[in-house]
C-alpha cells in the first residue's frame, strides 16, 4: 500500500492507494485545521501496517500543515523500518501537472497579503498575486503512476519542510 499526503496548501489531501495505484481511501478537504484532519484520517485507516511507501509534498506552504504531516510520516517510518518515504515539492507537482518547462514560475498562497513565487531553483515570498496556481489533487490521485517520477526516495532523518524564510517559533527575537 502507498500513502500520499499533502497538507501544505489550503486543501488537506491524504490517500491510501493499493499496489495498482487504485485509491482505497481518500480525504480531500479545504480546512484551516490540518492537525484534526490528519488525526481523523489516520484514525479511519485500518491498513496502517500495510503501508510500504509514503509520498509527501514538503512545500512550500502552510507552516503547521507541513510540519504536522512530516511528523506523522517520520513516526510511521520509525515504527515500521520497511516504509520508504518519497518526497517532492509544490513546484514539481505544478510543473508536472502543467507539462511545463524549467523556466516556469508558479504562484501559490502564502498569506492573505503574500504569495509564494516558485521556480525550479527558487522560492520567494512576494506581494499577493491573485492568479495563484492550484494543485489538482484529483488529477494526481487518479493518475498517480504518472506523478511518481517526481518523488525522490529520502531518509526520514534528513527530510525538512521547504520554507521561503526561516520560521519564527516561540517569542519574537530582537
N, CA, C and O atoms as a DFTB+ gen file, in Angstrom:
696 C
 N C O
     1  1       0.841      -1.185       0.000
     2  2       0.000       0.000       0.000
     3  2       0.887       1.250       0.000
     4  3       2.013       1.248       0.499
     5  1       0.329       2.310      -0.581
     6  2       1.016       3.589      -0.650
     7  2       0.154       4.645       0.035
     8  3      -1.075       4.611      -0.034
     9  1       0.819       5.568       0.686
    10  2       0.150       6.703       1.300
    11  2       0.636       7.959       0.610
    12  3       1.840       8.199       0.523
    13  1      -0.303       8.771       0.114
    14  2       0.014      10.098      -0.408
    15  2      -0.553      11.095       0.577
    16  3      -1.706      10.982       0.992
    17  1       0.270      12.087       0.958
    18  2      -0.215      13.100       1.900
    19  2       0.355      14.465       1.525
    20  3       1.536      14.603       1.205
    21  1      -0.517      15.463       1.575
    22  2      -0.115      16.840       1.301
    23  2      -0.981      17.759       2.152
    24  3      -2.193      17.850       1.957
    25  1      -0.353      18.425       3.078
    26  2      -1.074      19.390       3.920
    27  2      -0.404      20.751       3.838
    28  3      -0.499      21.556       4.765
    29  1       0.280      21.006       2.717
    30  2       0.993      22.269       2.557
    31  2       0.104      23.401       2.045
    32  3       0.433      24.574       2.222
    33  1      -1.011      23.059       1.418
    34  2      -1.886      24.064       0.816
    35  2      -3.138      24.265       1.686
    36  3      -3.224      23.719       2.785
    37  1      -4.097      25.043       1.195
    38  2      -5.358      25.233       1.916
    39  2      -6.139      23.928       2.001
    40  3      -6.972      23.736       2.887
    41  1      -5.852      23.049       1.070
    42  2      -6.542      21.764       0.999
    43  2      -5.692      20.699       1.663
    44  3      -4.492      20.603       1.406
    45  1      -6.316      19.896       2.519
    46  2      -5.645      18.731       3.101
    47  2      -5.988      17.530       2.228
    48  3      -7.155      17.281       1.925
    49  1      -4.950      16.784       1.825
    50  2      -5.137      15.616       0.976
    51  2      -4.372      14.448       1.570
    52  3      -3.189      14.559       1.891
    53  1      -5.056      13.342       1.709
    54  2      -4.405      12.096       2.115
    55  2      -5.145      10.966       1.430
    56  3      -6.374      10.959       1.358
    57  1      -4.381      10.014       0.928
    58  2      -4.995       8.894       0.226
    59  2      -4.161       7.638       0.420
    60  3      -2.931       7.669       0.454
    61  1      -4.870       6.556       0.542
    62  2      -4.250       5.242       0.595
    63  2      -4.502       4.589      -0.763
    64  3      -5.646       4.462      -1.198
    65  1      -3.413       4.174      -1.429
    66  2      -3.508       3.561      -2.749
    67  2      -2.953       2.145      -2.679
    68  3      -1.992       1.878      -1.958
    69  1      -3.565       1.248      -3.431
    70  2      -3.062      -0.125      -3.446
    71  2      -1.892      -0.232      -4.419
    72  3      -1.458       0.770      -4.986
    73  1      -1.381      -1.452      -4.612
    74  2      -0.210      -1.667      -5.459
    75  2      -0.460      -1.323      -6.922
    76  3       0.491      -1.110      -7.674
    77  1      -1.713      -1.264      -7.336
    78  2      -2.067      -0.866      -8.705
    79  2      -2.363       0.625      -8.807
    80  3      -2.843       1.097      -9.838
    81  1      -2.075       1.367      -7.738
    82  2      -2.339       2.805      -7.643
    83  2      -3.819       3.144      -7.721
    84  3      -4.192       4.239      -8.143
    85  1      -4.655       2.210      -7.316
    86  2      -6.088       2.457      -7.201
    87  2      -6.360       2.986      -5.791
    88  3      -5.823       2.474      -4.809
    89  1      -7.190       4.002      -5.712
    90  2      -7.486       4.632      -4.424
    91  2      -8.352       3.712      -3.578
    92  3      -9.427       3.288      -4.003
    93  1      -7.875       3.407      -2.374
    94  2      -8.632       2.612      -1.410
    95  2      -9.446       3.518      -0.488
    96  3     -10.583       3.212      -0.128
    97  1      -8.834       4.636      -0.120
    98  2      -9.487       5.594       0.785
    99  2      -8.810       6.942       0.578
   100  3      -7.588       7.012       0.447
   101  1      -9.606       8.019       0.548
   102  2      -9.013       9.344       0.383
   103  2      -9.815      10.403       1.123
   104  3     -11.006      10.245       1.387
   105  1      -9.127      11.476       1.444
   106  2      -9.743      12.669       2.013
   107  2      -9.148      13.849       1.264
   108  3      -7.929      13.999       1.186
   109  1     -10.015      14.683       0.714
   110  2      -9.612      15.941       0.094
   111  2     -10.579      16.985       0.636
   112  3     -11.768      16.978       0.317
   113  1     -10.047      17.884       1.461
   114  2     -10.921      18.866       2.082
   115  2     -10.178      20.175       2.324
   116  3      -9.009      20.179       2.711
   117  1     -10.873      21.283       2.091
   118  2     -10.295      22.586       2.405
   119  2     -10.526      22.853       3.887
   120  3     -11.656      22.793       4.372
   121  1      -9.448      23.147       4.594
   122  2      -9.558      23.340       6.036
   123  2      -8.396      24.148       6.585
   124  3      -7.293      24.127       6.038
   125  1      -8.656      24.857       7.666
   126  2      -7.596      25.518       8.422
   127  2      -7.047      24.572       9.490
   128  3      -5.969      24.798      10.039
   129  1      -7.796      23.522       9.772
   130  2      -7.491      22.637      10.893
   131  2      -6.852      21.341      10.414
   132  3      -7.448      20.268      10.503
   133  1      -5.651      21.457       9.913
   134  2      -4.968      20.298       9.339
   135  2      -4.626      19.242      10.384
   136  3      -4.652      18.047      10.091
   137  1      -4.308      19.673      11.589
   138  2      -3.966      18.715      12.640
   139  2      -5.131      17.762      12.870
   140  3      -4.935      16.549      12.937
   141  1      -6.335      18.296      12.991
   142  2      -7.515      17.466      13.211
   143  2      -7.773      16.544      12.027
   144  3      -8.138      15.382      12.209
   145  1      -7.586      17.058      10.815
   146  2      -7.810      16.240       9.616
   147  2      -6.822      15.077       9.546
   148  3      -7.200      13.962       9.185
   149  1      -5.578      15.330       9.884
   150  2      -4.571      14.260       9.865
   151  2      -4.914      13.200      10.902
   152  3      -4.845      12.003      10.621
   153  1      -5.281      13.638      12.088
   154  2      -5.660      12.692      13.146
   155  2      -6.863      11.868      12.707
   156  3      -6.866      10.647      12.862
   157  1      -7.884      12.524      12.161
   158  2      -9.089      11.815      11.694
   159  2      -8.757      10.825      10.580
   160  3      -9.278       9.709      10.561
   161  1      -7.898      11.230       9.662
   162  2      -7.532      10.341       8.560
   163  2      -6.876       9.067       9.096
   164  3      -7.270       7.962       8.723
   165  1      -5.895       9.216       9.956
   166  2      -5.186       8.049      10.463
   167  2      -6.056       7.202      11.392
   168  3      -5.874       5.988      11.474
   169  1      -6.985       7.827      12.082
   170  2      -7.924       7.062      12.919
   171  2      -8.797       6.136      12.086
   172  3      -9.189       5.067      12.554
   173  1      -9.105       6.537      10.850
   174  2     -10.005       5.755       9.995
   175  2      -9.284       4.686       9.176
   176  3      -9.927       3.852       8.539
   177  1      -7.959       4.708       9.191
   178  2      -7.214       3.717       8.413
   179  2      -7.118       2.405       9.177
   180  3      -6.649       2.362      10.314
   181  1      -7.565       1.349       8.539
   182  2      -7.448       0.032       9.159
   183  2      -6.223      -0.712       8.641
   184  3      -5.836      -1.736       9.203
   185  1      -5.610      -0.203       7.573
   186  2      -4.493      -0.894       6.937
   187  2      -3.170      -0.168       7.162
   188  3      -2.293      -0.201       6.299
   189  1      -3.022       0.478       8.295
   190  2      -1.815       1.248       8.572
   191  2      -0.562       0.398       8.495
   192  3       0.465       0.855       7.993
   193  1      -0.630      -0.826       8.982
   194  2       0.552      -1.690       8.991
   195  2       0.897      -2.227       7.600
   196  3       1.947      -2.847       7.426
   197  1       0.041      -2.002       6.620
   198  2       0.328      -2.474       5.266
   199  2       0.969      -1.390       4.387
   200  3       1.258      -1.636       3.216
   201  1       1.191      -0.203       4.943
   202  2       1.817       0.883       4.181
   203  2       3.293       0.559       3.975
   204  3       4.031       0.316       4.930
   205  1       3.704       0.559       2.720
   206  2       5.097       0.287       2.365
   207  2       5.813       1.514       1.822
   208  3       7.035       1.629       1.913
   209  1       5.029       2.432       1.254
   210  2       5.599       3.636       0.664
   211  2       4.754       4.836       1.043
   212  3       3.525       4.770       1.063
   213  1       5.438       5.943       1.347
   214  2       4.756       7.200       1.658
   215  2       5.276       8.262       0.701
   216  3       6.482       8.397       0.495
   217  1       4.346       9.012       0.119
   218  2       4.657      10.098      -0.811
   219  2       4.160      11.392      -0.183
   220  3       2.977      11.518       0.131
   221  1       5.068      12.362       0.002
   222  2       4.712      13.596       0.700
   223  2       5.260      14.818      -0.026
   224  3       6.376      14.805      -0.547
   225  1       4.445      15.879      -0.048
   226  2       4.856      17.178      -0.556
   227  2       5.441      17.953       0.614
   228  3       4.792      18.084       1.652
   229  1       6.661      18.471       0.464
   230  2       7.343      19.192       1.536
   231  2       7.113      20.693       1.500
   232  3       7.614      21.408       2.368
   233  1       6.367      21.190       0.518
   234  2       6.057      22.617       0.497
   235  2       6.701      23.312      -0.692
   236  3       7.153      22.667      -1.638
   237  1       6.735      24.629      -0.630
   238  2       6.337      25.465       0.497
   239  2       4.825      25.523       0.623
   240  3       4.077      25.070      -0.243
   241  1       4.417      26.092       1.726
   242  2       3.002      26.228       2.012
   243  2       2.785      26.477       3.480
   244  3       3.566      27.177       4.124
   245  1       1.731      25.910       4.006
   246  2       1.366      26.088       5.399
   247  2       2.458      25.563       6.324
   248  3       2.862      24.404       6.221
   249  1       2.931      26.409       7.220
   250  2       3.974      26.013       8.175
   251  2       3.493      24.846       9.032
   252  3       4.156      23.811       9.110
   253  1       2.347      25.015       9.670
   254  2       1.828      23.969      10.560
   255  2       1.474      22.720       9.777
   256  3       1.790      21.610      10.205
   257  1       0.826      22.885       8.640
   258  2       0.453      21.739       7.823
   259  2       1.657      20.925       7.392
   260  3       1.644      19.696       7.468
   261  1       2.697      21.609       6.939
   262  2       3.914      20.918       6.512
   263  2       4.553      20.149       7.658
   264  3       4.963      19.001       7.492
   265  1       4.634      20.778       8.803
   266  2       5.306      20.166       9.956
   267  2       4.522      18.974      10.498
   268  3       5.114      17.941      10.809
   269  1       3.210      19.097      10.615
   270  2       2.429      18.017      11.226
   271  2       2.389      16.792      10.322
   272  3       2.480      15.669      10.818
   273  1       2.257      16.973       9.017
   274  2       2.265      15.825       8.106
   275  2       3.616      15.125       8.158
   276  3       3.682      13.896       8.178
   277  1       4.677      15.896       8.180
   278  2       6.014      15.314       8.246
   279  2       6.230      14.574       9.566
   280  3       6.893      13.537       9.593
   281  1       5.685      15.090      10.637
   282  2       5.777      14.407      11.938
   283  2       5.116      13.033      11.868
   284  3       5.680      12.052      12.353
   285  1       3.948      12.952      11.281
   286  2       3.256      11.665      11.139
   287  2       4.055      10.705      10.254
   288  3       4.181       9.521      10.566
   289  1       4.584      11.219       9.167
   290  2       5.354      10.381       8.249
   291  2       6.603       9.842       8.939
   292  3       6.916       8.657       8.824
   293  1       7.303      10.697       9.643
   294  2       8.503      10.245      10.370
   295  2       8.146       9.203      11.423
   296  3       8.856       8.210      11.586
   297  1       7.063       9.426      12.127
   298  2       6.642       8.478      13.161
   299  2       6.323       7.122      12.547
   300  3       6.769       6.091      13.051
   301  1       5.558       7.118      11.467
   302  2       5.239       5.856      10.793
   303  2       6.503       5.127      10.343
   304  3       6.606       3.909      10.484
   305  1       7.457       5.870       9.805
   306  2       8.677       5.219       9.316
   307  2       9.555       4.715      10.455
   308  3      10.314       3.762      10.275
   309  1       9.463       5.337      11.612
   310  2      10.216       4.843      12.765
   311  2       9.551       3.606      13.356
   312  3      10.234       2.718      13.866
   313  1       8.230       3.543      13.291
   314  2       7.512       2.376      13.795
   315  2       7.642       1.185      12.857
   316  3       7.569       0.036      13.291
   317  1       7.835       1.458      11.576
   318  2       7.979       0.398      10.586
   319  2       9.156       0.742       9.682
   320  3       9.016       1.545       8.759
   321  1      10.309       0.145       9.938
   322  2      11.530       0.476       9.194
   323  2      11.481       0.024       7.733
   324  3      12.382       0.353       6.962
   325  1      10.448      -0.722       7.340
   326  2      10.313      -1.166       5.951
   327  2       9.631      -0.129       5.068
   328  3       9.541      -0.316       3.854
   329  1       9.150       0.960       5.657
   330  2       8.478       2.003       4.884
   331  2       9.515       2.873       4.184
   332  3      10.471       3.341       4.803
   333  1       9.313       3.082       2.894
   334  2      10.136       4.014       2.122
   335  2       9.379       5.328       1.987
   336  3       8.178       5.341       1.718
   337  1      10.096       6.432       2.177
   338  2       9.497       7.759       2.068
   339  2      10.009       8.426       0.800
   340  3      11.211       8.475       0.541
   341  1       9.066       8.936       0.019
   342  2       9.389       9.641      -1.219
   343  2       8.883      11.078      -1.082
   344  3       7.748      11.300      -0.661
   345  1       9.718      12.044      -1.435
   346  2       9.367      13.446      -1.261
   347  2       9.384      14.196      -2.585
   348  3      10.069      13.821      -3.536
   349  1       8.608      15.263      -2.607
   350  2       8.622      16.205      -3.717
   351  2       8.269      17.569      -3.158
   352  3       8.204      17.742      -1.941
   353  1       8.037      18.550      -4.037
   354  2       7.658      19.887      -3.587
   355  2       6.538      20.432      -4.470
   356  3       6.209      19.861      -5.510
   357  1       5.974      21.525      -4.040
   358  2       4.831      22.111      -4.751
   359  2       5.177      22.485      -6.186
   360  3       4.351      22.316      -7.082
   361  1       6.390      22.993      -6.418
   362  2       6.796      23.353      -7.775
   363  2       6.757      22.126      -8.689
   364  3       6.191      22.185      -9.781
   365  1       7.349      21.025      -8.253
   366  2       7.412      19.824      -9.090
   367  2       6.006      19.301      -9.412
   368  3       5.746      18.870     -10.535
   369  1       5.109      19.340      -8.434
   370  2       3.730      18.905      -8.679
   371  2       3.058      19.778      -9.737
   372  3       2.436      19.268     -10.668
   373  1       3.187      21.092      -9.587
   374  2       2.573      22.016     -10.538
   375  2       3.225      21.915     -11.916
   376  3       2.538      21.962     -12.936
   377  1       4.537      21.777     -11.944
   378  2       5.257      21.687     -13.207
   379  2       4.838      20.436     -13.985
   380  3       4.596      20.503     -15.190
   381  1       4.753      19.312     -13.300
   382  2       4.343      18.057     -13.952
   383  2       2.883      18.148     -14.410
   384  3       2.526      17.688     -15.495
   385  1       2.061      18.744     -13.568
   386  2       0.643      18.856     -13.880
   387  2       0.380      19.756     -15.091
   388  3      -0.544      19.520     -15.868
   389  1       1.193      20.766     -15.228
   390  2       1.011      21.728     -16.317
   391  2       1.906      21.449     -17.514
   392  3       1.945      22.232     -18.463
   393  1       2.621      20.336     -17.471
   394  2       3.516      19.947     -18.571
   395  2       4.408      21.115     -18.970
   396  3       4.556      21.430     -20.150
   397  1       4.999      21.748     -17.961
   398  2       5.763      22.977     -18.171
   399  2       7.216      22.686     -18.498
   400  3       7.648      21.538     -18.599
   401  1       7.950      23.780     -18.661
   402  2       9.395      23.661     -18.851
   403  2      10.102      24.248     -17.633
   404  3       9.457      24.810     -16.748
   405  1      11.405      24.121     -17.588
   406  2      12.177      24.527     -16.407
   407  2      12.136      26.033     -16.152
   408  3      12.617      26.488     -15.114
   409  1      11.575      26.813     -17.070
   410  2      11.518      28.266     -16.880
   411  2      10.185      28.716     -16.292
   412  3       9.956      29.914     -16.124
   413  1       9.328      27.791     -15.985
   414  2       8.000      28.131     -15.465
   415  2       8.088      28.737     -14.071
   416  3       8.950      28.376     -13.269
   417  1       7.184      29.657     -13.806
   418  2       7.032      30.231     -12.466
   419  2       5.575      30.041     -12.068
   420  3       4.659      30.336     -12.837
   421  1       5.379      29.541     -10.846
   422  2       4.044      29.345     -10.311
   423  2       3.907      30.185      -9.053
   424  3       4.889      30.492      -8.378
   425  1       2.667      30.549      -8.753
   426  2       2.377      31.323      -7.548
   427  2       1.340      30.561      -6.742
   428  3       0.317      30.126      -7.269
   429  1       1.625      30.406      -5.439
   430  2       0.653      29.766      -4.551
   431  2       0.473      30.628      -3.314
   432  3       1.304      31.484      -3.010
   433  1      -0.604      30.396      -2.619
   434  2      -0.951      31.189      -1.450
   435  2       0.091      31.042      -0.340
   436  3       0.517      29.932      -0.020
   437  1       0.494      32.169       0.239
   438  2       1.362      32.168       1.410
   439  2       0.588      32.721       2.618
   440  3       0.546      32.092       3.676
   441  1      -0.014      33.885       2.452
   442  2      -0.835      34.509       3.499
   443  2      -1.926      35.325       2.797
   444  3      -2.061      35.275       1.575
   445  1      -2.700      36.074       3.586
   446  2      -3.739      36.916       2.979
   447  2      -3.148      37.985       2.073
   448  3      -3.804      38.420       1.126
   449  1      -1.920      38.417       2.345
   450  2      -1.319      39.505       1.578
   451  2      -0.069      39.098       0.798
   452  3       0.530      39.932       0.120
   453  1       0.331      37.830       0.886
   454  2       1.559      37.370       0.235
   455  2       1.326      36.081      -0.551
   456  3       0.417      35.305      -0.257
   457  1       2.162      35.883      -1.544
   458  2       2.172      34.656      -2.339
   459  2       3.585      34.097      -2.341
   460  3       4.552      34.825      -2.120
   461  1       3.694      32.811      -2.591
   462  2       4.993      32.211      -2.872
   463  2       5.189      32.252      -4.370
   464  3       4.279      31.910      -5.124
   465  1       6.353      32.661      -4.806
   466  2       6.751      32.576      -6.197
   467  2       7.685      31.373      -6.293
   468  3       8.735      31.340      -5.652
   469  1       7.291      30.377      -7.105
   470  2       8.052      29.138      -7.203
   471  2       8.640      28.993      -8.596
   472  3       7.927      29.059      -9.597
   473  1       9.940      28.796      -8.646
   474  2      10.593      28.425      -9.889
   475  2      11.438      27.194      -9.606
   476  3      11.476      26.719      -8.471
   477  1      12.104      26.677     -10.607
   478  2      12.833      25.411     -10.463
   479  2      13.786      25.419      -9.268
   480  3      13.865      24.430      -8.540
   481  1      14.501      26.506      -9.058
   482  2      15.524      26.538      -8.005
   483  2      15.346      27.650      -6.983
   484  3      16.269      27.951      -6.226
   485  1      14.157      28.268      -6.953
   486  2      13.996      29.423      -6.075
   487  2      12.570      29.524      -5.545
   488  3      11.600      29.322      -6.276
   489  1      12.466      29.845      -4.245
   490  2      11.181      30.121      -3.613
   491  2      11.294      31.490      -2.963
   492  3      12.219      31.746      -2.193
   493  1      10.347      32.369      -3.278
   494  2      10.337      33.707      -2.698
   495  2       8.947      34.041      -2.190
   496  3       7.949      33.533      -2.702
   497  1       8.889      34.894      -1.186
   498  2       7.612      35.456      -0.751
   499  2       7.506      36.830      -1.398
   500  3       8.408      37.660      -1.280
   501  1       6.381      37.059      -2.087
   502  2       6.160      38.316      -2.792
   503  2       4.792      38.876      -2.411
   504  3       3.999      38.202      -1.753
   505  1       4.522      40.123      -2.832
   506  2       3.185      40.672      -2.629
   507  2       2.171      39.793      -3.348
   508  3       2.484      39.165      -4.359
   509  1       0.977      39.756      -2.827
   510  2      -0.083      38.863      -3.304
   511  2      -0.279      38.927      -4.812
   512  3      -0.403      40.000      -5.401
   513  1      -0.301      37.755      -5.411
   514  2      -0.654      37.588      -6.813
   515  2      -2.022      36.919      -6.815
   516  3      -2.209      35.897      -6.154
   517  1      -2.966      37.471      -7.536
   518  2      -4.328      36.961      -7.450
   519  2      -4.663      35.874      -8.457
   520  3      -5.796      35.395      -8.497
   521  1      -3.698      35.483      -9.263
   522  2      -3.924      34.360     -10.177
   523  2      -3.005      33.202      -9.754
   524  3      -2.180      32.720     -10.529
   525  1      -3.179      32.787      -8.522
   526  2      -2.336      31.728      -7.975
   527  2      -2.687      30.372      -8.591
   528  3      -3.838      30.103      -8.934
   529  1      -1.678      29.541      -8.719
   530  2      -1.855      28.193      -9.261
   531  2      -2.455      27.288      -8.199
   532  3      -2.192      27.441      -7.007
   533  1      -3.251      26.360      -8.646
   534  2      -3.860      25.383      -7.739
   535  2      -3.405      23.990      -8.142
   536  3      -3.427      23.639      -9.322
   537  1      -3.000      23.212      -7.174
   538  2      -2.654      21.827      -7.450
   539  2      -3.954      21.040      -7.570
   540  3      -4.821      21.129      -6.700
   541  1      -4.087      20.274      -8.642
   542  2      -5.284      19.460      -8.860
   543  2      -5.016      18.069      -8.267
   544  3      -4.433      17.204      -8.920
   545  1      -5.446      17.879      -7.042
   546  2      -5.159      16.634      -6.323
   547  2      -5.934      15.446      -6.879
   548  3      -5.435      14.321      -6.847
   549  1      -7.122      15.670      -7.379
   550  2      -7.876      14.574      -8.008
   551  2      -7.085      14.024      -9.187
   552  3      -6.985      12.810      -9.369
   553  1      -6.525      14.925      -9.984
   554  2      -5.696      14.533     -11.126
   555  2      -4.501      13.691     -10.657
   556  3      -4.196      12.656     -11.249
   557  1      -3.845      14.130      -9.617
   558  2      -2.676      13.400      -9.104
   559  2      -3.076      12.015      -8.624
   560  3      -2.436      11.027      -8.984
   561  1      -4.116      11.930      -7.823
   562  2      -4.517      10.640      -7.262
   563  2      -5.054       9.689      -8.331
   564  3      -4.809       8.484      -8.266
   565  1      -5.775      10.214      -9.302
   566  2      -6.336       9.364     -10.351
   567  2      -5.308       8.913     -11.383
   568  3      -5.556       7.977     -12.144
   569  1      -4.162       9.572     -11.410
   570  2      -3.083       9.241     -12.355
   571  2      -1.751       9.151     -11.612
   572  3      -0.731       9.665     -12.072
   573  1      -1.781       8.500     -10.477
   574  2      -0.617       8.518      -9.590
   575  2       0.647       7.968     -10.249
   576  3       1.738       8.469      -9.976
   577  1       0.535       6.970     -11.091
   578  2       1.706       6.400     -11.775
   579  2       2.458       7.470     -12.570
   580  3       3.688       7.453     -12.633
   581  1       1.724       8.391     -13.170
   582  2       2.316       9.479     -13.955
   583  2       3.139      10.414     -13.067
   584  3       4.156      10.947     -13.512
   585  1       2.717      10.618     -11.826
   586  2       3.362      11.574     -10.925
   587  2       4.484      10.971     -10.077
   588  3       5.285      11.713      -9.508
   589  1       4.557       9.672      -9.984
   590  2       5.559       9.038      -9.118
   591  2       6.988       9.422      -9.473
   592  3       7.852       9.438      -8.596
   593  1       7.254       9.728     -10.720
   594  2       8.624      10.032     -11.148
   595  2       9.185      11.316     -10.541
   596  3      10.402      11.503     -10.535
   597  1       8.334      12.201     -10.034
   598  2       8.846      13.457      -9.454
   599  2       9.134      13.329      -7.959
   600  3       9.576      14.289      -7.328
   601  1       8.888      12.162      -7.400
   602  2       9.185      11.912      -5.992
   603  2      10.550      11.252      -5.877
   604  3      10.925      10.426      -6.708
   605  1      11.292      11.628      -4.832
   606  2      12.641      11.120      -4.605
   607  2      12.667      10.348      -3.298
   608  3      12.145      10.810      -2.284
   609  1      13.277       9.171      -3.327
   610  2      13.444       8.379      -2.109
   611  2      14.304       9.166      -1.133
   612  3      15.384       9.635      -1.493
   613  1      13.828       9.315       0.111
   614  2      14.505      10.142       1.106
   615  2      14.602       9.415       2.436
   616  3      13.768       8.568       2.755
   617  1      15.612       9.748       3.198
   618  2      15.763       9.219       4.550
   619  2      14.946      10.082       5.508
   620  3      15.033      11.309       5.458
   621  1      14.153       9.457       6.378
   622  2      13.295      10.236       7.273
   623  2      14.109      11.179       8.156
   624  3      13.591      12.205       8.596
   625  1      15.357      10.854       8.419
   626  2      16.207      11.688       9.285
   627  2      16.573      13.009       8.619
   628  3      16.833      13.994       9.310
   629  1      16.597      13.045       7.294
   630  2      17.073      14.224       6.571
   631  2      15.964      15.064       5.945
   632  3      16.253      16.084       5.319
   633  1      14.724      14.668       6.095
   634  2      13.626      15.383       5.454
   635  2      13.276      16.647       6.230
   636  3      13.079      16.609       7.445
   637  1      13.202      17.755       5.521
   638  2      12.823      19.037       6.107
   639  2      11.754      19.697       5.246
   640  3      11.818      19.617       4.019
   641  1      10.773      20.348       5.866
   642  2       9.808      21.116       5.065
   643  2      10.527      22.241       4.325
   644  3      11.598      22.681       4.743
   645  1       9.939      22.698       3.239
   646  2      10.525      23.786       2.456
   647  2       9.863      25.093       2.886
   648  3       8.643      25.242       2.826
   649  1      10.690      26.023       3.315
   650  2      10.221      27.342       3.728
   651  2      10.877      28.402       2.848
   652  3      12.009      28.226       2.398
   653  1      10.172      29.492       2.606
   654  2      10.735      30.603       1.841
   655  2      11.613      31.468       2.735
   656  3      12.496      32.172       2.246
   657  1      11.378      31.417       4.031
   658  2      12.193      32.137       5.008
   659  2      12.238      31.291       6.266
   660  3      11.451      30.359       6.424
   661  1      13.145      31.611       7.146
   662  2      13.252      30.847       8.386
   663  2      12.000      31.045       9.230
   664  3      11.580      32.181       9.450
   665  1      11.396      29.953       9.707
   666  2      10.179      30.088      10.509
   667  2      10.470      30.704      11.866
   668  3      11.532      30.479      12.446
   669  1       9.521      31.483      12.369
   670  2       9.619      32.079      13.694
   671  2       8.819      31.214      14.660
   672  3       7.590      31.176      14.598
   673  1       9.514      30.526      15.544
   674  2       8.863      29.676      16.525
   675  2       9.120      30.274      17.900
   676  3      10.261      30.587      18.240
   677  1       8.072      30.433      18.687
   678  2       8.227      30.979      20.036
   679  2       8.225      32.490      20.013
   680  3       7.620      33.116      19.143
   681  1       8.919      33.072      20.990
   682  2       8.943      34.523      21.124
   683  2       9.660      35.161      19.946
   684  3      10.570      34.579      19.356
   685  1       9.222      36.379      19.618
   686  2       9.857      37.140      18.569
   687  2      11.262      37.532      19.039
   688  3      11.428      38.087      20.125
   689  1      12.267      37.240      18.214
   690  2      13.650      37.550      18.566
   691  2      13.942      38.996      18.213
   692  3      13.490      39.510      17.190
   693  1      14.696      39.633      19.068
   694  2      15.023      41.054      18.838
   695  2      16.355      41.211      18.188
   696  3      16.785      42.333      17.923
